């Protein structure tokens, strides 16, 4: 995690002064989504914004759950599934390496910072959370919207839990968590749908690369071993 944070900070340093490029790239995404007939982010935000408590919930969820859930999952794998820790650690590092490269080469502003998007910053408007000033501004990169690591990390966790657990309800909660993240990043104005799809693509690449070969049989092997430990 520390190495990942350092890489993120380095990328943030290189994106300083490229605000106009990031906004122009975001405009290109809007045009692409319009041409593909799925630029629905303003409509989704407007519909949900009518339910005040739901917007507040999503604001809190976006600001507070992203890192703790990801770190918690990684800690759980290390402590309870240590035999596959290397696989998931490598997947996580690869995810961040790919994302950091894209952030550096292709800065993209989130919808909430694009004047032509028709999308507002719900975190600031409803919850007075401002990522553009104060302490939050010093640790975040507002022009790292593509790919969406908010969704990427959520999908990483969800896939990991589905692979490593047999509990039906844990799997349902994992999928529900990733799904709720999709709605949250759209409603809060932090990601376009194409950002989300790109985040999913990065996770797919990372998992396909790290789970290739002999590790393909890992989920069943781990589940059986865990069951044997419980019976023992």
DAVENUR-V267468 format. One record per residue. N is the residue number from 1. RES is the residue in one small letter. PHI is phi in whole degrees, -180 to 180 (999 if undefined). PSI is psi in whole degrees, 0 to 359 (none if undefined). D_LAST is the distance of its C-alpha to the last C-alpha in Angstrom with 1 decimal. Layout:
n/res/phi/psi/d_last
N/RES/PHI/PSI/D_LAST
N/RES/PHI/PSI/D_LAST
This chain:
n/res/phi/psi/d_last
1/x/999/322/34.2
2/x/-64/317/37.0
3/x/-62/319/38.3
4/x/-61/317/38.3
5/x/-63/319/40.2
6/x/-63/319/42.8
7/x/-64/319/43.4
8/x/-62/317/43.8
9/x/-65/322/46.3
10/x/-64/316/48.2
11/x/-64/319/48.6
12/x/-59/321/49.7
13/x/-62/318/52.4
14/x/-75/343/53.7
15/x/-89/352/54.0
16/x/-62/130/56.3
17/x/89/2/59.7
18/x/-112/28/58.5
19/x/-59/316/58.5
20/x/-65/323/61.2
21/x/-66/318/59.3
22/x/-63/319/56.1
23/x/-70/321/58.0
24/x/-63/319/59.9
25/x/-65/322/56.7
26/x/-65/322/55.3
27/x/-62/323/58.6
28/x/-64/322/58.0
29/x/-65/318/54.6
30/x/-59/314/56.4
31/x/-63/320/59.0
32/x/-65/316/56.4
33/x/-66/322/54.5
34/x/-64/320/57.8
35/x/-68/333/58.8
36/x/-93/0/55.5
37/x/65/37/56.0
38/x/-137/33/52.8
39/x/-83/82/54.0
40/x/-111/3/52.7
41/x/-58/315/51.4
42/x/-61/321/54.4
43/x/-65/315/54.2
44/x/-62/314/50.5
45/x/-63/317/51.1
46/x/-63/318/54.2
47/x/-65/314/52.4
48/x/-71/329/49.4
49/x/-63/341/51.8
50/x/-71/343/53.3
51/x/-106/94/50.1
52/x/-58/313/50.3
53/x/-65/330/46.9
54/x/-70/322/45.2
55/x/-64/316/47.0
56/x/-62/320/46.0
57/x/-62/315/42.4
58/x/-67/323/42.5
59/x/-60/313/44.4
60/x/-64/317/41.7
61/x/-62/315/38.9
62/x/-63/317/40.7
63/x/-77/335/41.4
64/x/-119/342/38.1
65/x/-99/337/35.1
66/x/-55/300/35.6
67/x/-74/312/34.5
68/x/-57/319/31.9
69/x/-67/318/29.9
70/x/-65/313/30.2
71/x/-64/320/29.2
72/x/-61/318/26.4
73/x/-64/314/25.0
74/x/-62/320/25.5
75/x/-65/320/23.8
76/x/-63/316/20.7
77/x/-62/316/20.6
78/x/-64/318/21.2
79/x/-84/325/18.5
80/x/-110/341/15.7
81/x/-132/47/16.8
82/x/-60/334/18.4
83/x/-65/340/18.3
84/x/-116/12/20.9
85/x/-57/317/22.7
86/x/-59/321/25.7
87/x/-61/311/26.2
88/x/-74/326/26.5
89/x/-62/314/28.4
90/x/-65/322/30.9
91/x/-62/316/31.3
92/x/-64/317/32.1
93/x/-64/320/34.6
94/x/-66/319/36.2
95/x/-55/312/36.6
96/x/-72/328/38.4
97/x/-66/316/40.5
98/x/-64/313/41.8
99/x/-63/316/42.5
100/x/-62/322/44.2
101/x/-63/315/46.4
102/x/-66/317/47.4
103/x/-56/318/48.1
104/x/-71/320/50.4
105/x/-86/330/52.2
106/x/-136/75/52.4
107/x/-65/134/52.5
108/x/-134/129/52.3
109/x/-77/148/53.1
110/x/-72/159/51.0
111/x/-53/323/52.9
112/x/-64/342/53.6
113/x/-104/6/55.8
114/x/-105/113/57.8
115/x/-57/329/61.0
116/x/-89/2/61.4
117/x/-79/334/57.9
118/x/75/19/58.7
119/x/-119/138/55.4
120/x/-104/165/55.2
121/x/-89/95/52.8
122/x/-67/331/51.0
123/x/-62/322/49.1
124/x/-82/315/52.5
125/x/-64/317/54.5
126/x/-99/330/52.1
127/x/-121/0/49.9
128/x/56/33/52.2
129/x/-95/119/49.6
130/x/-118/111/51.6
131/x/-84/357/50.1
132/x/-100/0/53.5
133/x/-149/165/54.4
134/x/71/206/53.1
135/x/-63/324/49.7
136/x/-64/323/48.1
137/x/-65/332/50.8
138/x/-80/348/50.1
139/x/-123/3/46.5
140/x/-122/154/46.7
141/x/-114/104/48.5
142/x/-69/348/50.2
143/x/-108/33/51.2
144/x/-118/51/47.7
145/x/-85/338/47.3
146/x/-119/117/46.9
147/x/-80/164/44.1
148/x/-78/108/42.4
149/x/-80/341/39.4
150/x/-59/310/38.8
151/x/-73/322/37.9
152/x/-57/312/36.6
153/x/-64/320/34.0
154/x/-62/318/33.0
155/x/-69/322/32.7
156/x/-58/314/30.7
157/x/-66/314/28.2
158/x/-62/314/28.2
159/x/-63/318/27.7
160/x/-60/317/24.9
161/x/-68/323/23.0
162/x/-64/322/23.8
163/x/-72/324/22.5
164/x/-100/354/19.2
165/x/-125/155/18.1
166/x/-106/352/17.8
167/x/-67/124/18.9
168/x/-60/317/22.4
169/x/-73/326/23.7
170/x/-64/319/22.7
171/x/-66/319/24.5
172/x/-62/314/27.4
173/x/-63/322/27.7
174/x/-63/314/27.7
175/x/-66/320/30.5
176/x/-64/320/32.3
177/x/-60/310/32.2
178/x/-63/322/33.8
179/x/-66/319/36.3
180/x/-67/327/37.3
181/x/-62/320/37.9
182/x/-57/310/40.3
183/x/-64/320/42.4
184/x/-64/315/42.3
185/x/-69/335/43.6
186/x/-77/311/46.4
187/x/-63/321/47.4
188/x/-77/354/47.5
189/x/79/25/49.7
190/x/-101/345/47.6
191/x/-150/147/47.1
192/x/-84/164/48.8
193/x/-61/322/47.1
194/x/-65/327/47.8
195/x/-62/317/46.0
196/x/-65/315/42.9
197/x/-62/321/43.1
198/x/-64/321/43.6
199/x/-61/318/40.4
200/x/-64/323/38.5
201/x/-65/319/40.1
202/x/-62/317/39.0
203/x/-63/319/35.4
204/x/-61/315/35.6
205/x/-60/313/37.2
206/x/-63/315/34.6
207/x/-70/319/31.6
208/x/-62/322/33.3
209/x/-71/314/34.1
210/x/-84/338/30.8
211/x/-96/7/28.6
212/x/-72/163/30.9
213/x/74/224/30.2
214/x/-68/339/26.8
215/x/-78/356/25.1
216/x/-60/325/26.0
217/x/-83/3/22.8
218/x/-57/312/20.8
219/x/-56/311/19.9
220/x/-67/319/18.2
221/x/-61/315/16.4
222/x/-65/317/15.2
223/x/-63/316/14.2
224/x/-63/316/12.2
225/x/-62/320/10.4
226/x/-65/319/9.7
227/x/-61/319/8.5
228/x/-64/322/6.0
229/x/-64/320/5.0
230/x/-66/319/5.4
231/x/-68/327/3.8
232/x/-70/none/0.0
